[in-house]
Amino acid sequence: MRRRILLWLALAPIGVFAGEQKTNGLRLESIGRTVSDLDRSVEFYTKVLDFEKVSEYEAAGDAVEHLYGVFGARVRVARLRLGAEHLELTEFLAPQGRSAPEDARSNDRWFQHIAIVVRDMDAAYGRLRRWKVRHASSGPQRLPEWNRNAGGIEAFYFRDPDGHPLEAIRFPAGKGDPRWQTAAGEMFLGIDHTAIVVADTEASLRFYRDTLGMEVAGESENYGIEQERLNNVFGARLRITGLRGASGPGVEFLEYLAPATGRPFPSDAHVNDLIHTHSSFSTPDVAGLADALRRARSGFVSGGAVELPEAGLGPAILVRDPDGHPVRAVRRF
């Protein structure tokens, strides 16, 4: 298949990505993760969590190397769907990266989970126990009613075969997207958001709101024994900010007001390392967004905009947010 690298040496300023007005059609189109064994991970997500595999491809060469910033890369990539949302799993056949730290904690700033909505928490937790998933929480937690924005939400953190954190979440009546309010049907309904640990909410807002163009959808301050057991962090007190694009899952900031012991994103992390999770945004104007990101002095992983037709990708770039979380911008064919 044809692969083409588009290197933008000069890009015209596009105000919609500079915070002057809302972006046109920007949405979180998928969440991507690096895995050590694609077949094992596909089996986990499809059998345990009811995702459906929709495509798979293998790629190597200049375009892949420039997009991921990994020389000599050869990847196998599977695209999965749950409800209306998509997950992209990538195995690096070469070169293989590093394993995730065994002592990773929920307040480390490389933490990024995917929140999967469940119809019934007891039933979902029962299935996860039968499949012997690794706990990240002590068990499902119900957030207290005094928390006006989060009260009544049930949540449980667990891990996939590579240690990536996941959240099962159930929304009570009146909270969350109305489509999550169902009393019948599938056990796992879709992806509501991806959550990232941030050091400074205001700095992250300048990136996701002012540069990308997402909108703040809600805020809360969460603390108490339920939150501590959910995150498995003693004394956890979090400032939580939710953002949304034009459609698709949201992005949720988790700023730990306490304890301030979370470790920073490793400065030498690469896309083929198993801590890698990225948020992939679809936009009709990747060039304009790339220019806005350069003006905002964002760190670029990709050497330029890349077209990868076998993946259904038109121009695509990969950058890092203020805390090091990878963010991809694409225009899909």
C-alpha positions as CSV (number, residue, x, y, z in Angstrom):
1,M,0.0,0.0,0.0
2,R,1.1,3.6,-0.7
3,R,2.5,5.4,2.3
4,R,3.2,9.1,2.2
5,I,4.9,11.5,4.6
6,L,3.8,15.1,4.6
7,L,6.3,17.4,6.2
8,W,4.8,20.8,7.0
9,L,7.5,23.4,7.1
10,A,5.1,26.4,7.2
11,L,1.5,26.3,8.2
12,A,-1.1,29.1,8.0
13,P,-2.5,30.1,11.4
14,I,-6.0,28.7,12.0
15,G,-7.9,30.5,14.6
16,V,-10.3,27.7,15.4
17,F,-7.5,25.8,17.0
18,A,-6.0,28.7,18.9
19,G,-8.9,29.2,21.3
20,E,-10.5,32.0,19.3
21,Q,-13.6,29.9,18.5
22,K,-14.7,26.3,18.8
23,T,-13.1,23.6,16.7
24,N,-15.1,22.3,13.8
25,G,-15.9,18.7,14.4
26,L,-13.1,17.7,16.7
27,R,-13.9,14.5,18.5
28,L,-12.2,11.8,20.4
29,E,-12.4,9.0,17.8
30,S,-10.5,6.3,19.6
31,I,-8.1,5.4,22.4
32,G,-4.9,3.6,21.6
33,R,-2.7,1.3,23.7
34,T,0.6,-0.5,23.2
35,V,0.3,-4.2,24.1
36,S,2.9,-7.0,24.3
37,D,0.8,-9.7,22.7
38,L,-2.0,-8.6,20.3
39,D,-3.8,-11.9,20.2
40,R,-3.9,-12.2,24.0
41,S,-5.2,-8.6,24.3
42,V,-7.8,-9.0,21.6
43,E,-9.1,-12.1,23.4
44,F,-9.3,-10.3,26.7
45,Y,-11.2,-7.3,25.4
46,T,-13.6,-9.3,23.2
47,K,-14.3,-12.2,25.6
48,V,-14.2,-10.5,28.9
49,L,-15.5,-7.0,28.0
50,D,-17.6,-7.7,24.9
51,F,-15.6,-5.6,22.5
52,E,-15.9,-6.5,18.8
53,K,-12.9,-6.7,16.6
54,V,-13.5,-4.7,13.4
55,S,-10.1,-4.6,11.6
56,E,-6.5,-5.6,11.8
57,Y,-3.4,-4.6,9.7
58,E,0.4,-4.8,9.8
59,A,2.7,-2.0,8.8
60,A,6.3,-1.0,8.6
61,G,8.5,1.6,6.9
62,D,9.0,5.3,6.9
63,A,5.5,6.4,7.6
64,V,5.2,4.2,10.7
65,E,8.6,5.2,12.0
66,H,7.8,8.9,11.5
67,L,4.4,8.7,13.1
68,Y,5.5,6.8,16.2
69,G,9.1,8.2,16.5
70,V,10.4,4.6,16.7
71,F,13.1,3.6,14.1
72,G,12.7,0.2,12.6
73,A,9.1,-0.1,13.8
74,R,6.9,-2.9,12.5
75,V,3.4,-3.0,14.1
76,R,0.3,-5.1,14.2
77,V,-2.7,-3.1,15.0
78,A,-6.3,-4.2,15.8
79,R,-9.3,-1.9,16.0
80,L,-12.0,-2.9,18.4
81,R,-15.5,-1.4,19.0
82,L,-17.8,-1.3,22.0
83,G,-21.1,0.4,21.4
84,A,-20.2,3.5,19.3
85,E,-16.7,3.8,20.7
86,H,-13.3,2.4,19.4
87,L,-10.2,1.1,21.0
88,E,-6.9,0.6,19.0
89,L,-4.4,-2.0,20.2
90,T,-0.8,-1.9,18.8
91,E,1.8,-4.6,19.2
92,F,5.4,-3.7,18.2
93,L,6.8,-6.7,16.5
94,A,10.0,-4.6,16.4
95,P,11.5,-3.1,18.3
96,Q,9.8,-4.2,21.5
97,G,9.7,-1.6,24.3
98,R,9.8,-1.8,28.1
99,S,7.3,-3.4,30.4
100,A,5.1,-1.2,32.7
101,P,6.5,-0.6,36.2
102,E,5.2,-3.2,38.6
103,D,4.7,-0.6,41.3
104,A,2.6,1.8,39.2
105,R,0.1,3.7,41.2
106,S,-3.1,5.6,40.3
107,N,-1.6,8.9,41.2
108,D,1.5,8.5,38.9
109,R,1.2,10.9,36.0
110,W,1.5,8.3,33.3
111,F,-1.8,6.9,34.6
112,Q,-4.5,6.8,32.0
113,H,-7.6,4.7,32.2
114,I,-10.5,3.9,29.9
115,A,-13.9,4.1,31.6
116,I,-16.2,1.4,30.4
117,V,-19.9,1.9,31.2
118,V,-21.7,-1.1,32.7
119,R,-25.4,-1.8,33.0
120,D,-25.2,-3.5,36.4
121,M,-22.1,-3.2,38.6
122,D,-22.7,-6.3,40.6
123,A,-23.1,-8.4,37.5
124,A,-20.1,-6.8,35.8
125,Y,-17.9,-7.3,38.9
126,G,-19.0,-10.9,39.1
127,R,-17.9,-11.5,35.5
128,L,-14.6,-9.8,36.1
129,R,-14.0,-12.0,39.2
130,R,-14.8,-15.1,37.2
131,W,-12.2,-14.1,34.6
132,K,-9.7,-13.4,37.5
133,V,-8.9,-9.9,36.4
134,R,-6.3,-8.0,38.4
135,H,-7.8,-5.6,40.9
136,A,-6.6,-2.0,41.0
137,S,-9.4,-1.0,43.5
138,S,-10.3,-3.0,46.5
139,G,-13.7,-3.6,45.0
140,P,-16.6,-1.5,43.5
141,Q,-17.2,1.8,45.2
142,R,-20.3,3.9,45.3
143,L,-19.5,7.6,45.6
144,P,-21.4,9.4,48.4
145,E,-24.5,11.5,47.9
146,W,-22.9,14.6,49.4
147,N,-20.8,14.9,46.3
148,R,-23.4,16.6,44.1
149,N,-21.8,15.9,40.7
150,A,-20.5,12.4,41.4
151,G,-22.8,11.0,44.1
152,G,-24.3,7.6,43.3
153,I,-21.8,6.7,40.6
154,E,-20.4,3.2,41.1
155,A,-16.9,2.5,39.9
156,F,-14.2,-0.1,40.0
157,Y,-10.6,0.0,38.7
158,F,-8.9,-3.1,37.3
159,R,-6.2,-4.0,34.8
160,D,-5.8,-5.7,31.4
161,P,-3.2,-8.4,30.7
162,D,-0.4,-5.8,30.3
163,G,-1.4,-3.9,33.4
164,H,-3.2,-1.0,31.7
165,P,-5.8,0.4,34.0
166,L,-9.5,0.2,33.2
167,E,-12.6,1.5,35.0
168,A,-16.0,-0.1,35.1
169,I,-18.5,2.6,35.8
170,R,-22.2,2.8,36.3
171,F,-24.2,6.0,36.2
172,P,-27.3,6.5,38.3
173,A,-30.4,8.2,36.9
174,G,-29.7,11.8,36.1
175,K,-26.0,11.5,35.6
176,G,-23.9,10.7,32.6
177,D,-25.1,10.4,29.0
178,P,-28.8,9.5,28.7
179,R,-27.9,6.5,26.6
180,W,-26.2,4.9,29.6
181,Q,-29.5,4.8,31.4
182,T,-30.6,1.4,30.4
183,A,-32.1,-1.4,32.5
184,A,-31.7,-4.1,29.9
185,G,-29.3,-5.2,27.2
186,E,-25.6,-5.8,27.1
187,M,-23.5,-5.8,30.2
188,F,-20.8,-3.5,28.9
189,L,-22.3,-0.6,27.0
190,G,-19.5,1.6,25.7
191,I,-16.6,4.0,26.6
192,D,-17.6,7.1,28.5
193,H,-14.2,8.8,28.8
194,T,-10.5,8.3,29.3
195,A,-9.0,9.8,32.5
196,I,-5.5,11.1,32.8
197,V,-3.5,12.2,35.9
198,V,-2.4,15.8,35.6
199,A,-0.1,18.0,37.7
200,D,-1.8,21.3,37.0
201,T,-5.4,21.5,35.8
202,E,-5.0,25.0,34.4
203,A,-2.0,24.0,32.3
204,S,-4.0,21.0,30.9
205,L,-7.0,23.2,30.1
206,R,-4.7,25.4,28.0
207,F,-3.8,22.4,26.0
208,Y,-7.1,20.5,25.7
209,R,-9.6,23.4,25.9
210,D,-7.7,26.4,24.4
211,T,-5.6,24.6,21.8
212,L,-7.6,21.5,20.9
213,G,-10.9,23.2,21.5
214,M,-12.6,20.8,23.9
215,E,-15.3,22.1,26.2
216,V,-15.5,21.8,30.0
217,A,-18.5,19.6,30.8
218,G,-18.2,19.2,34.5
219,E,-16.1,19.5,37.7
220,S,-16.0,18.0,41.1
221,E,-13.7,17.6,44.1
222,N,-13.7,14.0,45.3
223,Y,-12.3,12.7,48.6
224,G,-13.3,10.3,51.3
225,I,-12.8,6.6,52.0
226,E,-14.7,5.6,48.8
227,Q,-12.4,7.6,46.6
228,E,-9.3,6.3,48.4
229,R,-10.4,2.7,47.9
230,L,-11.4,3.3,44.3
231,N,-7.9,4.8,43.4
232,N,-6.2,2.6,46.0
233,V,-4.4,5.7,47.2
234,F,-4.5,6.5,50.9
235,G,-5.7,10.1,51.6
236,A,-6.6,10.7,48.0
237,R,-8.2,14.1,47.3
238,L,-8.8,14.9,43.7
239,R,-9.8,17.9,41.6
240,I,-11.7,16.3,38.6
241,T,-12.5,18.1,35.4
242,G,-14.4,16.5,32.5
243,L,-14.1,17.8,28.9
244,R,-16.0,16.8,25.7
245,G,-15.4,17.3,22.0
246,A,-18.1,17.5,19.4
247,S,-18.8,13.8,19.9
248,G,-17.2,10.6,21.2
249,P,-15.8,9.9,24.7
250,G,-14.6,12.7,27.0
251,V,-11.3,13.4,28.6
252,E,-11.2,13.6,32.4
253,F,-8.4,15.3,34.4
254,L,-7.4,13.8,37.7
255,E,-5.4,16.3,39.7
256,Y,-4.3,14.9,43.0
257,L,-4.5,17.7,45.6
258,A,-3.3,15.0,48.0
259,P,-1.1,13.0,48.2
260,A,1.5,14.8,46.1
261,T,3.6,11.7,45.7
262,G,2.8,10.7,42.2
263,R,5.8,10.2,39.9
264,P,6.1,12.2,36.7
265,F,5.7,10.7,33.2
266,P,9.1,9.2,32.3
267,S,11.0,11.6,30.1
268,D,12.5,8.7,28.1
269,A,9.2,7.0,27.4
270,H,8.5,5.8,23.8
271,V,5.4,4.6,22.0
272,N,6.5,1.0,22.0
273,D,6.8,1.0,25.9
274,L,3.8,-0.7,27.5
275,I,2.8,2.4,29.6
276,H,1.8,4.0,26.3
277,T,-1.9,5.0,25.9
278,H,-2.9,7.8,23.6
279,S,-6.1,9.8,22.9
280,S,-6.8,10.0,19.2
281,F,-8.7,13.0,18.0
282,S,-10.3,13.2,14.6
283,T,-10.3,16.7,13.0
284,P,-11.0,17.9,9.4
285,D,-7.9,20.1,9.6
286,V,-4.9,18.3,11.0
287,A,-2.6,21.0,9.4
288,G,-4.3,23.8,11.3
289,L,-4.2,21.9,14.6
290,A,-0.5,21.0,14.1
291,D,0.2,24.7,13.6
292,A,-1.7,25.6,16.8
293,L,0.2,22.9,18.7
294,R,3.5,24.3,17.5
295,R,2.5,27.8,18.5
296,A,1.7,26.4,22.0
297,R,5.1,24.8,22.1
298,S,3.7,21.3,22.4
299,G,6.2,18.4,22.2
300,F,6.0,16.5,18.9
301,V,6.6,12.7,18.8
302,S,6.0,12.4,15.1
303,G,8.5,13.9,12.6
304,G,5.7,15.3,10.5
305,A,2.2,14.5,9.3
306,V,1.9,10.9,8.0
307,E,-0.6,9.2,5.8
308,L,-1.1,5.5,6.5
309,P,-3.9,4.3,4.1
310,E,-3.9,0.7,5.4
311,A,-5.0,2.1,8.8
312,G,-7.6,4.4,7.2
313,L,-5.5,7.4,8.3
314,G,-5.1,10.6,6.3
315,P,-2.7,13.1,7.8
316,A,-1.8,12.1,11.4
317,I,0.5,13.5,14.0
318,L,1.4,12.5,17.5
319,V,2.3,15.0,20.3
320,R,2.5,15.1,24.1
321,D,0.4,17.1,26.5
322,P,1.9,19.1,29.3
323,D,2.3,16.0,31.5
324,G,3.6,13.7,28.7
325,H,0.4,11.9,27.8
326,P,0.4,11.2,24.1
327,V,-2.3,12.7,21.9
328,R,-2.9,11.8,18.2
329,A,-4.7,14.0,15.7
330,V,-5.9,12.3,12.5
331,R,-8.1,12.8,9.6
332,R,-9.7,9.4,8.7
333,F,-10.4,8.4,5.2
